[in-house]
Amino acid sequence: MWNYTDKVKEHFFNPKNSGVLDSANAVGEVGSITCGDALRLMLKVDPDTQVILDAKFQTFGCGSAIASSSALTEMIIGKTVDEALTLTNRDIAEYLGGLPPEKMHCSVMGAEALRAAIANYKGEEWVDDHEEGELICKCFGVDAAMIERAVTVNGLTSLEEVTHYTKAGGSCQTCHEKIEEVLEAVMAKTGALKPAAKHTPGTVGLDAIKPLPAKPEPAAAPKLTNVQRMQAIMSAIEEMRPQIQRDGGDVELVDIDGKDIYVRLTGACSGCSQSAGTMMGVQMKLVEALGEFVRVKPASLMPAHAG
């Protein structure tokens, strides 16, 4: 399991400013639920002073995505639009006391959503469908501009770091050569073109500035059989149901497809603005119970051929 700071846990378990902002006059949307992470950032900007009076978010993703989105809204409320534009993903991560290297892409998603929202407020076109030749990673919809910003802002020097910060290249890997070309071009432009230094665990990106204490490597747990794995999943969900039911909702296991576990939220949880947080709570419980990474998805996202 990754080592999260208390600030990250605070913003995940008690997110600030989540939900819909009906009075919003600026909206930025980045990511895709089908890719695993999505963020909708809504701002209320005073047209006279250009001050961001309120901000809310809706996100689908991991605990770090929720925490980064929550932190972002706290950071920008009270700032002018131009002041908010100076914020980078490093500022978000630093506000949270650091993020694991593999989760830095969540802070980048927040910074991208902020840029998209402000572009929307200013009436500028936010290009999310990518011009010909710009799209680098088709699996996660990451273009060259996003990679360039991540490399420049965070001083990235390796393909692995680019994947941590943007998710680009983290799936089919066919775009690795293109990512390296963008990386080398940016490094050449900034004069940083040199062999990447070897990073020790927990020191990529912001962690090099504010290290997080490394956890000892746990002993490898015996691999569960398919039957044991299914029983563990069902048991973990049953343990969570009383807590969810107390809030007027319920959760039901629908299907298991490898690392993807499909559940259905019902009652008060169905359509609730906090449903993404509930899904992540279930996911964290299952990861802990199974000793492996799994992704919990709503039953509505099941492939058509599934049961």
Secondary structure, DSSP 8 states (H G I E B T S, - for coil): -----HHHHHHHHS-SSBS--TT-SEEEEEEEGGGTEEEEEEEEE-TTT-BEEEEEEEEES-HHHHHHHHHHHHHHTTSBHHHHHT--HHHHHHHTT---GGGHHHHHHHHHHHHHHHHHHTT-----S--TTTEEETTTTEEHHHHHHHHHHHT--SHHHHHHHH-TTSSS-TTHHHHHHHHHHHHHHHT--S------TT-SGGGGTS---------------HHHHHHHHHHHHHHHHHHHHHTTEEEEEEEEETTEEEEEEEETTTT-TTHHHHHHHHHHHHHHHHTS--EEEEGGGS-TT--
